[in-house]
Amino acid sequence: MTDHASGPFDVTITPLSKGRFDRMALDKQFHGDLEAVSAGEMMAFQSAAKGSAGYVAMERVIGTLKGQRGSFVLQHSATMHRGVPEMSIAIVPDSGTDELAGISGTMRILITDGKHSYEFDYTLAGE
């Protein structure tokens, strides 16, 4: 059975290096149904065309999801084509630990008036 979680999150992006691709550290604090912190790395490219870019990232999330404690890893892949975004964020298979072992699912990031939030559809093995 698929469950749903949502809430706001805060993110800090720290540049690590510039080159062919920009590399950045991600630090997040999730609130709401997911009370957790995460750390990750992102590689990004911005084209000369206004509003066109892409990024990939991996982040490890540690905390509680609706009261169940553990961790899991999210894999991001996103593009923006002249201002139109397309994003895929999925849990890496078999990355869940403790009470989140067997978790699978996808996450959406929403940005409204500069504030970040998430919508998370997931299942836990055995549910």
C-alpha positions in Angstrom: 0.0 0.0 0.0 1.3 3.4 -1.0 1.5 6.1 1.7 2.0 9.8 1.4 4.1 12.3 3.3 4.5 16.1 2.9 5.9 19.1 4.6 8.4 22.0 4.2 12.2 21.8 4.2 15.1 24.1 4.5 18.1 23.7 2.2 21.7 25.1 2.2 23.7 24.7 -1.0 27.4 25.2 -0.7 29.6 25.5 -3.8 32.5 22.9 -3.7 34.1 23.4 -7.1 33.6 25.0 -10.6 34.8 23.4 -13.8 33.0 21.7 -16.6 30.2 21.1 -14.1 29.5 23.0 -10.9 29.7 20.7 -7.8 27.8 21.6 -4.6 27.1 20.2 -1.1 23.5 19.9 -0.1 22.3 20.1 3.5 18.6 19.8 4.2 16.3 19.8 7.2 12.9 18.2 6.5 9.8 19.0 8.6 6.2 17.7 8.7 5.7 14.0 8.1 9.4 13.5 7.5 11.4 14.9 10.4 15.0 14.4 9.2 18.2 15.8 8.0 20.1 15.0 4.8 23.5 15.5 3.3 24.4 15.1 -0.3 26.2 16.2 -3.4 25.0 17.8 -6.6 26.6 18.3 -10.0 25.0 20.9 -12.2 25.4 22.5 -15.6 23.8 25.7 -16.8 23.7 26.3 -20.6 24.1 29.6 -22.4 20.3 29.5 -23.2 18.4 31.4 -20.5 16.5 28.9 -18.3 18.1 25.7 -19.5 20.1 23.6 -17.1 20.5 20.2 -15.5 21.6 18.5 -12.3 22.1 15.1 -10.8 22.4 14.5 -7.0 22.6 11.9 -4.3 21.5 12.6 -0.7 21.3 10.4 2.4 18.2 11.2 4.6 18.3 10.3 8.3 15.4 10.7 10.7 11.8 9.6 11.2 9.1 9.2 8.6 5.7 9.3 10.3 7.3 8.0 13.5 9.4 5.3 11.9 13.2 5.8 12.4 15.9 5.0 9.8 17.6 6.3 6.7 17.4 6.0 2.9 19.2 7.5 -0.1 17.5 9.7 -2.7 18.7 9.9 -6.3 17.9 13.1 -8.3 17.9 13.8 -12.0 16.5 17.1 -13.3 16.5 19.3 -16.3 15.1 22.7 -17.1 14.3 23.5 -20.8 14.0 27.3 -21.2 12.2 27.5 -17.8 10.2 24.3 -18.0 11.4 21.9 -15.3 11.4 18.1 -15.4 12.5 16.3 -12.2 12.8 12.7 -11.1 13.7 11.9 -7.4 13.6 8.2 -6.4 14.7 6.2 -3.4 17.7 4.0 -4.3 16.6 0.4 -4.0 17.6 -1.4 -0.8 19.0 1.8 0.7 16.6 1.9 3.6 17.8 1.1 7.2 16.2 0.2 10.5 12.4 0.7 10.5 12.7 2.1 7.0 14.3 -1.0 5.6 12.6 -2.0 2.3 11.3 1.5 1.6 10.7 2.5 -2.0 9.1 5.6 -3.6 9.4 8.9 -5.3 9.6 12.5 -4.1 8.5 15.8 -5.7 10.0 19.2 -4.7 7.8 22.2 -4.8 9.1 25.8 -4.6 6.5 28.5 -4.0 7.5 32.1 -3.2 11.1 30.9 -2.5 10.0 28.3 0.1 10.7 24.6 -0.4 8.3 21.7 0.3 8.1 18.0 -0.6 5.5 15.6 -1.6 6.6 12.0 -1.0 4.8 8.8 -2.1 6.3 5.6 -0.6 5.8 2.0 0.4 7.5 0.0 3.1 8.2 -3.7 2.6 5.7 -5.8 4.5 2.9 -3.2 4.3 
